[in-house]
Amino acid sequence: MIRFPAEWEPQSAVIIAWPHPDGDFVNLQAVENSYRFIAETISRFQPLLIVCKDLRHRQHINSLLSDAEAISFIQADYNDIWLRDTVFLTIEDQGQARLLNFRFNGWGNKYEHGADNALNRNLLKHAIFQGLPTSDIDFVLEGGSLESDGQGTLLTTANCLLNPNRNPGMDQQAISRQLEKTLGAERILWLQQSNLAGDDTDAHIDTLARFCSADTIAYSACEDSADPHYASLKQMETQLRSFRTCAGEPYQLAPLPLPQAIYDDDGQRLPGNYANFLIINGAVMAPVYDDPMDDVALARLTECFPEHDIIATPCRPLIHQYGSLHCMTMQFPAIVDLKL
């Protein structure tokens, strides 16, 4: 039996890749301030792996961190820092962990991605990953495009998974079969939903709607009728209300209001949202943007996760490269025996 664990299940570690001066961030100092907060917070709750470019890069990162006791470093090449979409997805196969290495094509060949597509094979060269069962899957799939309830239900968007820039020639039925075979999906909830302004992932689900438990979904919402997202997100809300749990009950829905519009220096709207939160052992790290809606989102996530600490996490600098907290991280379930 194959099972794709939910994010709220116990974890052995989280992995991130540290931004580099040769990367795309023009506001690197502000981004590194956010990264430092994120790294130090995660490592208070559980082990953290940081992928860095080389020894000099590692030394620089160490100089920024106040405590690296629960942090391990891996040197490897990478194009981008959005590890949610490039690092292994973990399944439970007959009670044992298996790391799945899907293909990555730069979100539909939008960006250079050779090093990102090779990242997992390079991670396996390091002692931390030695001896772990792995499988290469000849199928383009990004972790940010899928949500799992841990009980056989996947939540995703047709706009991303059925986009011909990912797996051309495969229709919804063929893609569904692939997800059933590789991730143990028993049913798939397909949202017909476009992307947020500035999102270049073709509507990743982790910017739109997230499982908080097997019967609760938090989602990006908009109550401002003047906002261009208003009609689209209202339509998504209607779809979410029509979905049913495995027990046939309506989901409990928790609306997370969009922050006020954030723009880059060229006037392009950026995909600020609160759905891009990260669940770790005992805590939920919630992206905040120095916005009045921060407190509303934090309060609603507190209701969704009453047994977790809710930690406001500064992400405004990250959004300038079109991603946020969940996009930059990937968790490993506790069944993954990392050699830490």
C-alpha positions as CSV (number, residue, x, y, z in Angstrom):
1,M,0.0,0.0,0.0
2,I,1.3,3.5,-0.9
3,R,0.4,6.6,1.1
4,F,1.4,10.2,0.6
5,P,1.7,11.6,4.2
6,A,0.1,14.9,5.2
7,E,2.3,17.8,6.2
8,W,1.0,17.9,9.8
9,E,2.3,14.4,10.5
10,P,5.6,14.1,12.5
11,Q,8.7,15.2,10.6
12,S,12.3,14.2,10.8
13,A,13.6,17.5,9.2
14,V,13.0,20.4,6.8
15,I,15.3,21.3,4.0
16,I,16.0,24.8,2.4
17,A,18.5,26.2,-0.1
18,W,20.1,29.4,0.9
19,P,20.0,32.4,-1.5
20,H,23.3,33.2,-3.3
21,P,24.7,36.5,-4.6
22,D,24.6,35.0,-8.1
23,G,20.9,34.2,-7.8
24,D,17.8,36.3,-8.8
25,F,17.2,38.2,-5.6
26,V,18.1,41.9,-5.9
27,N,17.1,42.5,-2.3
28,L,19.5,39.8,-1.0
29,Q,20.2,41.4,2.4
30,A,16.5,41.6,3.3
31,V,15.9,38.1,2.0
32,E,18.7,36.7,4.1
33,N,17.2,38.4,7.2
34,S,14.0,36.5,6.5
35,Y,16.0,33.3,5.9
36,R,17.8,33.7,9.1
37,F,14.5,34.0,11.0
38,I,13.1,31.0,9.2
39,A,16.2,28.9,9.7
40,E,16.5,29.7,13.4
41,T,12.8,29.1,14.0
42,I,12.7,25.7,12.3
43,S,15.8,24.5,14.1
44,R,14.2,25.3,17.4
45,F,11.6,22.6,16.7
46,Q,13.4,20.1,14.6
47,P,16.5,19.4,12.5
48,L,17.1,21.7,9.5
49,L,19.1,20.9,6.4
50,I,20.6,23.9,4.5
51,V,21.8,23.4,0.9
52,C,24.6,25.8,0.1
53,K,26.8,26.4,-3.0
54,D,30.2,25.8,-1.6
55,L,32.4,26.2,1.6
56,R,32.6,30.0,1.3
57,H,28.8,30.2,1.1
58,R,28.4,27.9,4.1
59,Q,30.8,30.0,6.1
60,H,28.8,33.1,5.2
61,I,25.5,31.4,6.3
62,N,27.1,30.3,9.6
63,S,28.1,33.9,10.2
64,L,24.5,34.9,10.0
65,L,23.0,32.3,12.3
66,S,23.1,32.6,16.1
67,D,22.8,28.9,16.7
68,A,23.5,26.2,14.2
69,E,23.4,23.2,16.6
70,A,20.3,21.6,14.9
71,I,21.4,22.6,11.4
72,S,23.2,20.4,8.9
73,F,24.8,21.7,5.6
74,I,24.9,20.1,2.2
75,Q,26.9,21.5,-0.7
76,A,25.2,21.1,-4.1
77,D,24.4,23.2,-7.1
78,Y,21.0,24.7,-7.7
79,N,19.4,27.2,-10.0
80,D,16.6,28.4,-7.7
81,I,15.8,28.2,-4.0
82,W,12.2,27.0,-4.3
83,L,12.8,23.5,-2.9
84,R,9.2,22.7,-2.5
85,D,9.1,22.1,-6.2
86,T,12.5,20.4,-6.8
87,V,13.2,18.2,-3.7
88,F,11.9,14.6,-3.3
89,L,8.3,13.9,-2.5
90,T,8.2,11.2,0.2
91,I,5.7,8.4,0.2
92,E,5.1,5.5,2.7
93,D,5.4,2.3,0.7
94,Q,4.5,-0.9,2.7
95,G,5.3,1.0,5.9
96,Q,8.7,2.2,4.7
97,A,9.7,5.6,3.4
98,R,10.6,6.1,-0.3
99,L,11.9,9.3,-1.8
100,L,10.4,10.0,-5.2
101,N,12.5,12.0,-7.7
102,F,10.1,13.5,-10.2
103,R,11.3,15.5,-13.2
104,F,11.4,19.3,-12.9
105,N,11.2,21.5,-15.9
106,G,11.4,25.0,-14.5
107,W,7.6,25.5,-14.1
108,G,6.9,24.7,-17.7
109,N,10.3,25.7,-19.2
110,K,10.0,29.3,-18.0
111,Y,13.4,29.3,-16.3
112,E,16.8,27.5,-16.5
113,H,16.5,24.4,-14.5
114,G,19.3,21.9,-15.2
115,A,20.8,22.1,-11.8
116,D,17.4,22.0,-10.1
117,N,16.4,18.9,-12.0
118,A,19.7,17.2,-11.0
119,L,19.5,18.3,-7.3
120,N,18.0,15.1,-5.9
121,R,20.6,12.9,-7.5
122,N,23.3,15.1,-6.0
123,L,21.7,15.1,-2.6
124,L,21.9,11.3,-2.6
125,K,25.7,11.6,-2.8
126,H,25.8,13.0,0.7
127,A,26.0,10.8,3.8
128,I,22.7,12.3,5.2
129,F,20.8,10.5,2.4
130,Q,22.8,7.3,2.2
131,G,20.8,4.1,2.0
132,L,17.4,5.6,1.6
133,P,15.1,3.9,-0.9
134,T,14.5,6.1,-3.9
135,S,12.7,6.0,-7.2
136,D,13.1,8.2,-10.3
137,I,9.7,9.0,-11.8
138,D,9.5,10.1,-15.5
139,F,6.8,12.6,-14.9
140,V,7.0,16.4,-14.3
141,L,5.6,17.2,-10.9
142,E,6.2,20.0,-8.3
143,G,5.5,19.6,-4.6
144,G,3.8,23.0,-4.5
145,S,1.1,21.7,-6.9
146,L,-0.3,19.1,-4.6
147,E,-1.9,18.9,-1.1
148,S,-2.4,15.6,0.7
149,D,-4.7,14.7,3.6
150,G,-2.7,11.6,4.3
151,Q,-5.7,9.5,3.7
152,G,-5.6,9.1,0.0
153,T,-7.1,12.5,-1.0
154,L,-5.1,15.0,-3.2
155,L,-6.1,18.6,-3.7
156,T,-4.7,20.3,-6.8
157,T,-5.5,22.7,-9.7
158,A,-6.2,21.7,-13.3
159,N,-4.5,24.9,-14.4
160,C,-1.2,23.5,-13.3
161,L,-1.3,19.7,-13.5
162,L,-3.1,19.6,-16.8
163,N,-1.1,22.4,-18.4
164,P,0.6,21.1,-21.6
165,N,3.8,22.8,-20.5
166,R,4.3,20.0,-17.9
167,N,3.4,16.6,-19.4
168,P,2.2,17.2,-23.0
169,G,0.2,14.4,-24.4
170,M,-1.2,13.3,-21.1
171,D,-4.9,14.0,-20.4
172,Q,-6.6,14.2,-17.0
173,Q,-7.3,10.5,-16.9
174,A,-3.6,9.6,-17.6
175,I,-2.3,12.1,-15.1
176,S,-4.8,10.8,-12.5
177,R,-3.5,7.3,-13.1
178,Q,0.0,8.5,-12.6
179,L,-0.9,10.0,-9.2
180,E,-2.7,6.9,-8.2
181,K,0.3,4.7,-9.1
182,T,3.1,6.9,-7.6
183,L,1.4,8.6,-4.6
184,G,-1.4,6.2,-3.8
185,A,-4.1,8.7,-4.6
186,E,-7.6,7.3,-4.1
187,R,-9.4,10.5,-5.1
188,I,-8.3,13.8,-6.5
189,L,-10.1,17.1,-5.9
190,W,-9.5,19.3,-9.0
191,L,-9.9,23.0,-8.6
192,Q,-10.6,24.9,-11.8
193,Q,-8.7,27.9,-10.7
194,S,-6.3,30.5,-12.2
195,N,-3.2,31.8,-10.6
196,L,-2.8,34.8,-8.4
197,A,-1.3,37.9,-10.1
198,G,2.5,37.5,-10.3
199,D,2.4,33.7,-9.7
200,D,4.5,32.0,-12.4
201,T,3.7,28.4,-11.3
202,D,0.4,28.2,-13.2
203,A,-1.7,28.2,-10.0
204,H,0.1,26.0,-7.5
205,I,-2.3,24.8,-4.9
206,D,-0.1,26.0,-2.0
207,T,-0.9,29.6,-2.9
208,L,-4.6,28.9,-3.0
209,A,-6.0,26.2,-0.7
210,R,-4.3,24.0,2.0
211,F,-5.4,21.0,4.1
212,C,-5.1,21.8,7.8
213,S,-6.5,18.5,8.7
214,A,-8.5,15.7,7.0
215,D,-11.6,17.8,7.2
216,T,-10.4,21.4,7.2
217,I,-9.1,23.6,4.3
218,A,-7.7,27.1,4.6
219,Y,-7.9,29.1,1.5
220,S,-7.0,32.4,-0.1
221,A,-10.1,34.7,0.0
222,C,-11.0,38.1,-1.2
223,E,-13.8,40.3,0.1
224,D,-12.8,43.5,-1.9
225,S,-15.0,43.6,-5.0
226,A,-12.6,46.1,-6.6
227,D,-9.7,43.6,-6.4
228,P,-9.1,41.8,-9.7
229,H,-9.0,38.5,-7.8
230,Y,-12.4,38.9,-6.3
231,A,-14.5,37.0,-8.8
232,S,-12.0,34.2,-9.3
233,L,-11.5,33.5,-5.6
234,K,-15.3,33.6,-5.0
235,Q,-15.6,31.0,-7.7
236,M,-12.9,28.9,-5.9
237,E,-14.7,29.3,-2.6
238,T,-17.9,27.9,-4.3
239,Q,-15.9,24.9,-5.6
240,L,-14.4,24.3,-2.1
241,R,-17.9,24.3,-0.6
242,S,-19.0,21.6,-3.1
243,F,-16.1,19.2,-2.1
244,R,-16.7,16.5,0.4
245,T,-14.5,14.6,2.9
246,C,-13.9,10.9,2.7
247,A,-16.8,10.6,5.1
248,G,-19.0,12.5,2.7
249,E,-19.2,15.7,4.9
250,P,-18.5,19.2,3.8
251,Y,-15.1,20.5,4.6
252,Q,-14.7,23.1,7.3
253,L,-13.4,26.2,5.4
254,A,-11.1,28.9,6.8
255,P,-10.8,32.0,4.6
256,L,-7.4,33.7,4.7
257,P,-7.8,37.2,3.3
258,L,-5.3,38.4,0.7
259,P,-2.9,41.1,2.0
260,Q,-3.1,44.5,0.4
261,A,-1.6,44.4,-3.1
262,I,2.2,44.3,-3.1
263,Y,4.0,45.5,-6.3
264,D,7.6,45.2,-7.5
265,D,9.6,48.2,-8.8
266,D,8.1,47.7,-12.3
267,G,4.6,48.0,-11.0
268,Q,3.8,44.3,-11.4
269,R,1.6,42.8,-8.6
270,L,3.3,40.1,-6.6
271,P,1.5,36.9,-5.4
272,G,1.2,37.8,-1.7
273,N,-1.0,35.3,0.2
274,Y,-1.3,33.6,3.6
275,A,-2.0,30.1,2.3
276,N,1.8,29.5,1.9
277,F,2.2,28.6,5.5
278,L,4.6,25.8,6.7
279,I,3.6,23.1,9.2
280,I,6.5,21.8,11.4
281,N,6.6,19.7,14.6
282,G,4.5,21.6,17.1
283,A,4.2,24.9,15.1
284,V,2.8,26.5,12.1
285,M,5.0,29.2,10.5
286,A,2.7,31.8,8.8
287,P,3.9,34.3,6.2
288,V,3.3,37.9,7.1
289,Y,3.8,41.0,5.0
290,D,3.7,44.0,7.4
291,D,0.0,44.3,6.4
292,P,-3.3,44.8,8.4
293,M,-4.5,41.4,7.3
294,D,-1.6,39.7,9.0
295,D,-3.4,39.5,12.3
296,V,-6.6,38.2,10.7
297,A,-4.7,35.4,9.0
298,L,-2.8,34.5,12.2
299,A,-6.1,34.3,14.1
300,R,-7.7,32.1,11.6
301,L,-4.7,29.7,11.4
302,T,-4.8,29.6,15.2
303,E,-8.3,28.3,15.0
304,C,-7.2,25.7,12.4
305,F,-4.2,24.5,14.4
306,P,-5.2,24.8,18.1
307,E,-2.4,22.5,19.3
308,H,0.3,24.3,17.4
309,D,2.3,27.5,18.1
310,I,1.5,30.0,15.3
311,I,4.6,31.9,14.4
312,A,4.4,35.1,12.3
313,T,7.2,34.8,9.7
314,P,8.4,37.8,7.7
315,C,8.1,37.0,4.0
316,R,7.6,40.3,2.3
317,P,11.2,40.2,0.8
318,L,10.6,36.7,-0.5
319,I,7.5,37.6,-2.5
320,H,9.6,39.8,-4.8
321,Q,10.9,36.6,-6.4
322,Y,7.3,35.3,-6.7
323,G,7.3,32.8,-3.8
324,S,6.9,32.6,-0.1
325,L,7.5,30.4,3.0
326,H,6.1,27.1,1.8
327,C,7.6,27.4,-1.6
328,M,11.2,27.6,-0.2
329,T,10.9,24.6,2.1
330,M,10.3,20.9,2.0
331,Q,9.6,18.6,4.9
332,F,10.7,15.0,5.4
333,P,8.2,12.8,7.3
334,A,9.5,11.1,10.5
335,I,9.7,7.8,8.7
336,V,12.6,9.1,6.6
337,D,15.8,7.9,8.4
338,L,18.1,10.8,7.6
339,K,21.7,10.3,8.9
340,L,21.8,13.5,10.9
